[in-house]
Amino acid sequence: MARLKFEMWKDGDGNIMSRFTDGKGRSTDSYWCGPPESIDHVGPEYLPQRHRHPNVRGGRHIEFIKRQYKIEVAKVRV
């Protein structure tokens, strides 16, 4: 079983992207036009919708992404 992974980066045009890899090794990418400092306030329906990361399944994934988001967004905002 693969480990959960969440990463953010700037693409060649300076757009902010994120990638979530679930425990089965499936990855999805998402574009963020203006990522907020924190996503702690978002509900469980926000991340799995098709515009973010449709491979998010359940609270474990959501809590993992919320923790990692804070670390990753700080890196891309530098």
C-alpha positions as CSV (number, residue, x, y, z in Angstrom):
1,M,0.0,0.0,0.0
2,A,1.3,3.4,-0.9
3,R,1.7,6.2,1.6
4,L,-0.5,9.3,1.5
5,K,1.2,12.3,-0.2
6,F,0.2,15.9,-0.7
7,E,2.4,18.4,-2.5
8,M,2.1,21.9,-4.0
9,W,4.3,23.6,-6.6
10,K,4.3,26.4,-9.1
11,D,4.1,25.3,-12.7
12,G,6.0,26.9,-15.6
13,D,3.5,29.7,-15.8
14,G,3.6,30.5,-12.1
15,N,0.2,28.9,-11.3
16,I,-0.1,27.0,-8.1
17,M,-0.9,23.3,-8.4
18,S,-1.4,20.5,-5.9
19,R,-1.2,16.7,-6.1
20,F,-2.8,14.3,-3.7
21,T,-1.7,10.6,-3.9
22,D,-4.0,8.2,-2.0
23,G,-3.1,4.9,-0.3
24,K,-3.6,3.0,-3.5
25,G,-1.1,5.1,-5.4
26,R,-3.8,7.1,-7.4
27,S,-2.9,10.8,-7.9
28,T,-5.0,13.8,-8.9
29,D,-3.8,17.3,-9.6
30,S,-5.6,20.6,-8.8
31,Y,-5.1,24.2,-9.8
32,W,-5.4,26.9,-7.1
33,C,-5.9,30.4,-8.5
34,G,-5.5,32.0,-5.0
35,P,-4.8,29.5,-2.3
36,P,-5.8,30.6,1.2
37,E,-3.3,30.5,4.1
38,S,-5.4,27.7,5.7
39,I,-8.1,25.3,4.6
40,D,-9.0,24.3,8.2
41,H,-12.5,25.9,7.8
42,V,-13.5,23.8,4.8
43,G,-16.1,21.0,5.2
44,P,-15.7,17.4,4.2
45,E,-17.4,18.0,0.8
46,Y,-14.8,20.5,-0.4
47,L,-11.7,18.4,-1.1
48,P,-13.3,15.3,-2.8
49,Q,-15.3,17.3,-5.3
50,R,-14.2,16.9,-8.9
51,H,-12.5,20.4,-9.0
52,R,-10.0,19.5,-6.3
53,H,-9.1,15.9,-5.5
54,P,-11.8,13.3,-6.4
55,N,-9.7,10.5,-4.9
56,V,-10.1,11.9,-1.4
57,R,-12.1,9.3,0.6
58,G,-13.0,10.0,4.2
59,G,-11.8,11.8,7.2
60,R,-8.3,10.4,7.3
61,H,-7.5,11.8,3.9
62,I,-9.1,15.2,4.7
63,E,-7.2,15.6,7.9
64,F,-3.9,14.6,6.3
65,I,-4.4,17.1,3.5
66,K,-5.3,19.9,5.9
67,R,-2.1,19.3,7.9
68,Q,0.1,19.1,4.8
69,Y,-1.5,22.0,3.1
70,K,-0.2,24.4,5.8
71,I,3.3,23.2,5.1
72,E,3.1,23.2,1.4
73,V,1.3,26.5,0.9
74,A,4.0,28.2,2.9
75,K,6.6,26.9,0.4
76,V,4.8,28.1,-2.7
77,R,4.0,31.6,-1.3
78,V,7.7,32.4,-0.8
